[in-house]
């Protein structure tokens, strides 16, 4: 690996991240992975903590004509949350109806993906539980912020954000949104998440479904933590 490649792949990152989360095993946590790349990391955390794993659905809203530029993010849940990237919004203010239309579209996409990933399996209630949100890394933070906002609305007992790598500049903002922030590296100079992995191939829906089904079949801690 080169000096900026910290992890062989997402499995390696997940196992190493799990090592920093072992103190939470006794709290019978609920692990929420951000699809798609966060699921291979999250499954290693869930395996190590003998905890249930579910996907946390968040969709980015790109700027008009520049889909890769994250204007906002929306996360599903009992109270869907929209998190605006204020810096991008100030530079590229969209039409007044754009955000609402995009939010409705993204929530519909999330509903379809949830059905595809989980089938008939029920979604856990985070209320009163230790919840660990896992991703394969953070760049802008818009996705993680939206997810944390939704989980917080559900009144978890303890909310943890766990990622292998994130920019040092993001630490303060993210620490204010979670009760605990667990990470392996926070470099000052940050280009992209992928540059910190030797292998950072795109994760397919089929791979996510397979990982979720495999984990569900292992008989990890049930909803009561028994």
DAURKA-V673030 format. One line per field, one symbol per residue. ss: DSSP state (a for helix, b for strand, c for the rest). phi: phi as a letter, one per 30 degrees, with the letter a starting at -180 (. if undefined). burial: b if it has 9 or more other ideal C-beta (glycine too) atoms within 8 Angstrom, else e. A space follows every 50 residues. Layout:
ss->???
phi->???
burial->???
This chain:
ss->ccccccbccaaaaaaaaaaccaaaaaaccbbbbbccaaaaaaaaaaaaac cbbbbbcbbbbbbccbbbbbbbbbbcccccbbbbcaaaaaaccccccaaa aaaaaaaaaaaaaaaaaacccccccccccbbbbbbccccccaaaaaaaaa aaaccccbbbbbbbbccaaaaaaaaccccbbbbbbccccccccaaabccc ccccaaaaaaaaaaaacccccccccc
phi->.ddccdbdaddedddddedccddceddhdccccddcddddddddddddch bdbbdcdbbdcddeibedcddabbbdlebeccccdeddeddbddeecddd dddddddddddddedddcicddcdcdeicdbccbbdlbcdiddddddddd deddiddacccbbdbadedcedddddcbdaccacabddcbcadedcbdbb ddcdedddedddddddddideddcic
burial->eeeebbbebbbbbbbbbbebbbebbeeebbbbbbbbbbbbbbbbbbbbbe bbbbbbbbbbbbbeeeeebbbbbbbbbeebbbbebeebbeebebeeebbe ebbeebbebbbebbeebbeeeeebebeebbbbbbbbbbeebbbbbbbbbb bbbbebebbbbbbbbbbbebbebbeebbeebbbbbbbeebeebeebbeee eebebebbbebbebbbeeebeeeeee
